[in-house]
Amino acid sequence: MSRKKPTIVKVSERTINLLKTELKKRQLEGHYRIRIQVILLSSEGKTNPEISEQLKMSLPTAYRWRLRWSENSSSIIALENDHRENANRDLILIREINQSYQIVIEAALPVG
């Protein structure tokens, strides 16, 4: 039985640094912490089974967050490019990444 190749996760060095900075914050909500860890491990080339084992989460959860990042990474890259000249670009970018996550989360919630 062949396995699917994991979804490729594209993350710039700048975004990796921002995500690592976010992980250091004590007030970061647990669900964001897990999602950031999935993205960072994915960017290091870890497979979904390796991520789920390391983070003690289900395999479908690792797959889902990896896929959601990949589906939305083009908008995050565009945000990076838009804010490249802004003095507060990192703060603005991380806020917009969080906002993008919130939109993805709300879209995934069951209706009714």
Stockholm file with secondary structure:
# STOCKHOLM 1.0

chainA/1-112         MSRKKPTIVKVSERTINLLKTELKKRQLEGHYRIRIQVILLSSEGKTNPEISEQLKMSLPTAYRWRLRWSENSSSIIALENDHRENANRDLILIREINQSYQIVIEAALPVG
#=GR chainA/1-112 SS CCCCCCCCCCCCHHHHHHHHHHHTCTTCCHHHHHHHHHHHHHHTTCCHHHHHHHHTCCHHHHHHHHHHHHHHHHHHHHHHHHTTTCTTHHHHHHHHHHHHHHHHHHHHSCCC
#=GC SS_cons         CCCCCCCCCCCCHHHHHHHHHHHTCTTCCHHHHHHHHHHHHHHTTCCHHHHHHHHTCCHHHHHHHHHHHHHHHHHHHHHHHHTTTCTTHHHHHHHHHHHHHHHHHHHHSCCC
//
